[in-house]
Amino acid sequence: MAAVARAANPLAYGGRRSVSLDVAEARRAGAVMLVAAATRPVWAGLSGLDGVPCPLRTLTGIPCPLCGMTTSVCAVVGGHPGAALAANPLGVLVVIAAVALLFSRASRWTVPARLPLAALAAAWLFELWRFAGGGHLPAPPFPPAG
């Protein structure tokens, strides 16, 4: 079963006003994300990699909506909320959702159908603004791995 109910047209969701999320699958994915973020210093130090470069930004120079998510999620889990917000504010929301899923007793969550698209659009606008020099955000004070 898919974690998110999908329609043929992912933007329209078949005219539905909400989508249903399978909490058990999302809980597992969130737990894996939180464990990976918490163990970042170990895996980054052993592999020498600090993360996977964004394919869109590598090929075009244009950041995708998820640019900075690894840094953001790892910064939140590492106790650096300012660095997380500077890297990608969506990462803070994702960690909050993952923790909420861990403690949720519900079997399904229902969210407005346009919420995922709106969140991605807002994240992309932030990234475009940030990479265009807007805001002059300081470099995240998140310590490098190793």
N, C-alpha and C positions, 0 to 999 in steps of 0.2 A: 504494500500500500504506500502511495506517495505521501510525503510529509505534508504537502499542501495540495488541496483539491484543485485541479487545473481544468480549464475549459479549452476548446479548440482555439479560441482567440485569447491569448494570455492577457491582453490589455482590457478586454471586455468582461472576462470571467462569465461569459454566457448571460450577461444581463443581471447577474446576481449582485446583491449589495454587499455580500460578505463572503469570505472564504473560511473554510474549516481547517484547522491545523491539528494533526495527530500529535498529541502531547508526548506520547511515549517515544516516537521517533525523533521529535525535536529535542526532547530531553537528552537522548543519547548523543545527538550531534552537539548540543550545547556543552555537555560534560566533556566530550572529546576536545572541543575548542578550549575550554577552561583549563584542562590538564595540559594541552599543548602550550598554552600561553604561560602557565605556571612553570613549566619545565623548559622554557625558551633558553635560559642561559646554558643549560646542559646540552640540548640538541644543537644550538647554534655554535657553541664552543667546540663540540665534537665534529660537526660537519664543516665548519668554517663558513656556513651560509647564514645570512641574517634574515633570509626570507626569499620569496620568489618574486623576481621583478615583474611588474605589470606588463603584459604583452602589448596592450594598446599604447601605453606610454612609450614602451621600447620602440615600437614600430612607427608611431606617429608623433610622439612628443605630447600628445593630449592625454591627460590623466582620465582614468575611468572612475566611476562613482565609488569603487571600492579601494582606490589607491590609499595607502596608509592604514588599512584595516588591521593588518598584522601588527604593526607598530602600535596602533591605538588599543587593540584588545590586550596586547602584552603589557602596555603601560598601565591600563586600568587594573589588571590583575596584579601587577607589580607595585601598585599604590602610587602611581603618578598620574592623577586625573588631568592635570594641566597639559602634560605631554600628550595624553590621549586625545583631548579636545583639539590640540594643535595639529595632530596627525590626521584625524578623521572623527568628527563628533558622533558619527553613526556607530563607531566602535563602542562607545560608552553605552548607547542604547542596546546594542547587541549583548553586551555583558549583563546588563540589568535584566534583559529578557531571558538570557540563559540561566541566571540565578533564580529568577522567578519560576522558570520551568522546572528546575530541580525541586522546588518546594510545592509545586502545584499538585493538587489532588484530582484535578479535572482530567478527563480522558481526551477532551477536545477543547481547543480554544477557537473562538470565532473572532475574526478581525475584519474591519471594513475592507472591501475588495480593492479600493484604491490606495490603501495605506502602504503596501510594499512599493508600489510604483511611485508614490509621493515621496517616500523615504529615499529611494534611489535618485529621484530627480533632485531633491534637496542636497543630497550628498554630492552629486555631480556638480551642481552649481557652486557648492562650497569649494570643491577641488579646482574647478576652473578659475574661480576667484582667487584662491590661494596660489595656484601656479602662475597666474597672470601678475602676481605681485601685489594683489590686494591684501590689505590688512597687515602685511609685514609681520607675520607671526614668527616668533622666535623658534629656533631649532628646538625640537623636543629634548628636554634634559634627561631622556631615558638612557641609561648607561649602555654602551655597546656590549654585545655578547662576548664572552671569552674570558 
